[in-house]
Amino acid sequence: MRDPIIALLGNPNVGKTSLFNRITKLHQHVGNYPGITVEKREGSVKANGRNYRIIDLPGTYTLYPTSLDEEIVYNALADKHNPVHPDLVIVVSEPNNIKRSVVLYQQARELGVPALFVINMIDEVNEKGLEIDYAKLEGYLQTRVLTTDARNGRGIQKVIEAFDERPGHFLGKFKVDEKYTEALEEAKRAFPLNTEYQTWQFLAQNHVSFLRDEDRQKIRAIREKYSLRPNELQQAEAIERNTNIEKDIKEIVFLAENRHLTKTNRIDRLLLHPFWGYAIFFAILFVTFQLVFTLSAPIMDWIDEHFSALIDYTASILPEGPISNLITQGIMAGIGGIIIFVPQIAILFLLISLMEETGYMSRVVFLMDRWLRPYGLNGKSVIPLMSGVGCAVPAIMAARNIENTKERLVTMLVTPFMTCAARLPIYIVLIALVIPDDTFLGFGLQGIVLNVLYILGVLAALLSAWVLSKIVKSQHKSFLIFELPSYKTPDWRNVGTNVWDKTSGFLFGAGKIILAMAVILWVLGSFGPNDKFSNADQYVMEANPGLSEEELEEEVASFQLEHSFLGYIGMGIEPLVKPLGYDWKMGIGLVSSFAAREVFVATMATVYSLGEDVDIEDEDQKTTLLGKMKSEINRNTGQPAYNLASGISLLLFYAFAMQCMSTIAIMKRETGSWKWTLIQTGMMTGMAYVVAFIAYQLIK
């Protein structure tokens, strides 16, 4: 006999996840629903002498889906064969808007699912000046009404003790308009085993995924016969339900007299102000990203330093040879390249979780939705987009907060256009190479070019989003409909769980793809097809007698890179990059920087025999690297390899190209699909190639 399934159902921002965490005591796991990328939170609890499976369903306002997340909720409740079809539903509400939760409760009960009603955040009843007649509410809902405060655990045990309760027959509250009754009766004859309301849902839903094709054809035939439109039926139900609930609930939940403006309303006067609201938001955003960089930098430096020391120590105790190099320079370096992202991801999601838990994130969505919607994005897209200025990896993960599937996908696809920190070393070197250190209108020309590159990233993201929104199809249209929750102190258990889920998801999900790519790139750069690689020191000494030990080491590294598989790939793609003004050495840089964009600088340093540990923040080392690059002659043109035309071309290529395996890995992880990952890579690289080609051909 299977364990009973208890599903938590509720609107967004009612504290449903806090309740889930309290009930399961963190005996839970997060994955995806089979075949799709919607996050599935499932836990377990032992109580009443048995074990219960607890499912935290995605937040929704109605059982008419407008996103893939909401479709999951409808399918779980309506399809008795669904693997997470619940034995009991706990409908979670909060005092601010019980009416919306009653709509959801009624729909669930009329589908034939037993349900209890929980009012969470019960401590806010007095703060909001509300009075609730619980006896009348239980009579109206025909079920138990329980109260909880999930932040401190109050009432949780009573909810768990009620898991074996099964409320009796529910007298439906929704009365179908007479003009639809004939069609409904015909549908009931076609689906005799379903409740009346579920049959109505079949007529009113745009698409019911779990129905067989012949059943869908029956529904279509009835709609055509009676000229029914699903949206019209949904609207009729919404008006009828809300009108009746509004009238019925007045005597059950009401506002006490002589209440002053609540704390939430007073704060919102400032945070939603048409001017100060935006000013405060951008100030918070600025502080957020400053904290991500400031707090993560010393941790990342510590990881980098100690991981490098660990690699050196491991290399010292292992016998020299390719296996030792694979372990240290391939596998361990790859793992280090994964772990170094953890501080940024953890800190970013800590700050985002705090904004969500306090209720401020809903205000951000409200403020930004009107500006981003024309581009096919969502108000919640602003966080991933702005996070992309730091790093695309945590930024793409932040798009999980966008409920609408299409808008979430478009946001993830365009976020890497935002100029991330990894591009900065490349920009610094290339701008210093090809842009004069002059002023324009009193501003430094090099600084202006850097700003233009950041602006181009924003424009590319928005324009690409507009184009993709026309291409990517969705069965669900997105509307901004939600209640602004009250401000509250964060539930630290929720915050910690959220940070852990996101961080561990990156480590164990995307991490294995990053590691595989890192090892492949190491192999390509560490082996060659002929003796010019294996006997590089002999070739170098014959060509350059009298070199010091340090110079010899640097020249050998350069010669080996040139004759490695990676070097030959660079030479192989020279015909492709030649129209952009690049030679084979730049080609090696492009291929190697796929590991991470900033690797371009280290690769160029190795190619020009400076060693890979060049620090561009060190003026002497930077000047040496720039001198070498400036003196380099492109063998195809006979001109300096880094001139204005090729430099601008390279800057634009890196501004738009997908040159980051970590981003590709996280896209595969988040979309669950190589299709969209490859489309994104092809789109960005194609755009980068075309823009760089046009720029070079015009300027040269």
Order of alpha helices (4+ residues) and beta strands (2+ residues): beta-alpha-beta-beta-beta-alpha-beta-alpha-beta-alpha-beta-alpha-beta-alpha-alpha-alpha-alpha-alpha-beta-alpha-alpha-alpha-alpha-alpha-alpha-alpha-alpha-alpha-alpha-beta-beta-alpha-alpha-alpha-alpha-alpha-alpha-alpha-alpha-alpha-alpha-alpha-alpha-alpha-alpha
